[in-house]
Amino acid sequence: MSTKNSLGMTLQDSITTIFGRQSQTLSRLGTITDIDYDAANLHVDIGGDNGPLTGVRWINTYTPIINDYVVLLQVGNGWWVLGGNSKDQRSYTKRYETARLLPTRYWQGVYHPGTETWDWYSEPNQRVGIEDLGGGNASIYQYNALWRFDFSEIPSGAEILSSTFDVSVGIGPDAMQTDAVLHMHANETLPSGVPASWIPGEIDVSLNGNVTQRFALPEMWLNSLITGSAKGVGLSPPPSAYGTVYVSPVITVGYAIQEAAG
């Protein structure tokens, strides 16, 4: 059964009305990538290495839309879009990738309980934990580590398969392990004062010296980091975490990209 449009014309009626007896030689399937309404023509990607078809016209029973998968007909030396295709008939493959993201910035925050003040440094050789030099609050130093990560390497539309936060732990000057809290932050630049940009939501971890430890990143965390609402992660000691360790992080993301077969 032939389907008629709002003008009461079938597709064959439209083709006959527009093209008459002109030579109709080839048909193709393709995706609309650009619309020039002033010139009344389209760019249509039909795959292969020759680039998109340009100067493509469309019949008046079809309204072009970017990314529409369409049926094309060659008439004489020109191409015409006849309409959208109900199903993308191209074959697809998945390409699997792993991104290892190292920090783009390192910030060491030192809290002094005696004066309730903070000092911040751009320091890649970072410590986490609490150091007590034996002179009361004035001699206690709480070490916090923050890292900035850039997730622009992850392509838009990628299917995320896994995400982990790995931290390599070296022996500190006075301990081989310490407790810590893993959290996200929204710092764009070196913090100052109390790190108010820490984002609610924490994971308690235990860091053992000379061991690389892996923690799964919750989906909400990963989404925040990819979209940019969070800028990175940090490690901070709870009040009882005496002893310090040196830490070095990496975030690993496994993902898949769907690609149309050439």
ChimeraX attribute file (.defattr): number of C-alpha atoms within 10 A of each C-alpha:
attribute: neighborCount
match mode: 1-to-1
recipient: residues
	/A:1	4
	/A:2	8
	/A:3	9
	/A:4	14
	/A:5	12
	/A:6	7
	/A:7	8
	/A:8	10
	/A:9	15
	/A:10	16
	/A:11	17
	/A:12	13
	/A:13	12
	/A:14	19
	/A:15	17
	/A:16	12
	/A:17	11
	/A:18	12
	/A:19	12
	/A:20	11
	/A:21	10
	/A:22	10
	/A:23	11
	/A:24	16
	/A:25	10
	/A:26	11
	/A:27	14
	/A:28	13
	/A:29	19
	/A:30	24
	/A:31	23
	/A:32	22
	/A:33	17
	/A:34	17
	/A:35	19
	/A:36	11
	/A:37	9
	/A:38	6
	/A:39	9
	/A:40	11
	/A:41	19
	/A:42	25
	/A:43	20
	/A:44	27
	/A:45	20
	/A:46	19
	/A:47	16
	/A:48	9
	/A:49	7
	/A:50	8
	/A:51	11
	/A:52	19
	/A:53	18
	/A:54	16
	/A:55	17
	/A:56	21
	/A:57	20
	/A:58	19
	/A:59	15
	/A:60	12
	/A:61	16
	/A:62	12
	/A:63	11
	/A:64	23
	/A:65	15
	/A:66	13
	/A:67	13
	/A:68	17
	/A:69	24
	/A:70	23
	/A:71	17
	/A:72	24
	/A:73	20
	/A:74	16
	/A:75	16
	/A:76	12
	/A:77	8
	/A:78	13
	/A:79	23
	/A:80	20
	/A:81	26
	/A:82	23
	/A:83	19
	/A:84	20
	/A:85	15
	/A:86	10
	/A:87	8
	/A:88	13
	/A:89	10
	/A:90	13
	/A:91	9
	/A:92	11
	/A:93	12
	/A:94	13
	/A:95	11
	/A:96	14
	/A:97	14
	/A:98	15
	/A:99	14
	/A:100	13
	/A:101	17
	/A:102	15
	/A:103	18
	/A:104	10
	/A:105	17
	/A:106	21
	/A:107	22
	/A:108	23
	/A:109	28
	/A:110	22
	/A:111	20
	/A:112	17
	/A:113	15
	/A:114	12
	/A:115	9
	/A:116	11
	/A:117	12
	/A:118	18
	/A:119	14
	/A:120	19
	/A:121	15
	/A:122	16
	/A:123	14
	/A:124	16
	/A:125	12
	/A:126	19
	/A:127	27
	/A:128	32
	/A:129	29
	/A:130	26
	/A:131	19
	/A:132	16
	/A:133	11
	/A:134	9
	/A:135	8
	/A:136	10
	/A:137	14
	/A:138	14
	/A:139	13
	/A:140	19
	/A:141	21
	/A:142	24
	/A:143	25
	/A:144	22
	/A:145	27
	/A:146	30
	/A:147	24
	/A:148	24
	/A:149	21
	/A:150	16
	/A:151	18
	/A:152	11
	/A:153	10
	/A:154	20
	/A:155	12
	/A:156	10
	/A:157	10
	/A:158	15
	/A:159	15
	/A:160	18
	/A:161	12
	/A:162	15
	/A:163	21
	/A:164	18
	/A:165	17
	/A:166	18
	/A:167	18
	/A:168	18
	/A:169	22
	/A:170	21
	/A:171	18
	/A:172	20
	/A:173	12
	/A:174	13
	/A:175	16
	/A:176	18
	/A:177	24
	/A:178	22
	/A:179	23
	/A:180	24
	/A:181	18
	/A:182	19
	/A:183	19
	/A:184	25
	/A:185	21
	/A:186	20
	/A:187	19
	/A:188	12
	/A:189	12
	/A:190	16
	/A:191	20
	/A:192	13
	/A:193	13
	/A:194	14
	/A:195	16
	/A:196	11
	/A:197	14
	/A:198	18
	/A:199	15
	/A:200	8
	/A:201	11
	/A:202	14
	/A:203	13
	/A:204	13
	/A:205	15
	/A:206	14
	/A:207	24
	/A:208	18
	/A:209	20
	/A:210	16
	/A:211	14
	/A:212	15
	/A:213	17
	/A:214	15
	/A:215	14
	/A:216	14
	/A:217	18
	/A:218	12
	/A:219	12
	/A:220	9
	/A:221	19
	/A:222	20
	/A:223	14
	/A:224	15
	/A:225	22
	/A:226	19
	/A:227	12
	/A:228	15
	/A:229	14
	/A:230	22
	/A:231	21
	/A:232	27
	/A:233	24
	/A:234	22
	/A:235	24
	/A:236	22
	/A:237	24
	/A:238	15
	/A:239	11
	/A:240	11
	/A:241	18
	/A:242	20
	/A:243	23
	/A:244	29
	/A:245	26
	/A:246	22
	/A:247	23
	/A:248	19
	/A:249	19
	/A:250	17
	/A:251	21
	/A:252	19
	/A:253	20
	/A:254	17
	/A:255	20
	/A:256	18
	/A:257	17
	/A:258	13
	/A:259	12
	/A:260	11
	/A:261	11
	/A:262	11
